[in-house]
Amino acid sequence: MIVYPKLAQLLRERGISSYTVKRSGLIGQATFKKLQTGGHIDTRTIDALCKMLDCQPGAFLEYVPDQPQ
């Protein structure tokens, strides 16, 4: 599963609020909620975040293996 644990910290470090992200129009409110809860996003969202934050995807997302059931 892909998770985004570093995104909030990266936004804080860059001085970007969640309001600014949503207001910019690059990411909608539903997509931002998915980022907070670990939902699925598409590559356009990853691209937009990389442009806004001037970083590579690994700066805010990581792969965590699913837990065996």
Secondary structure, 3 states (H helix, E strand, C coil): CEECCCHHHHHHHHCCCHHHHHHCCCCCHHHHHHHHHCCCCCHHHHHHHHHHHCCCHHHCCEECCCCCC
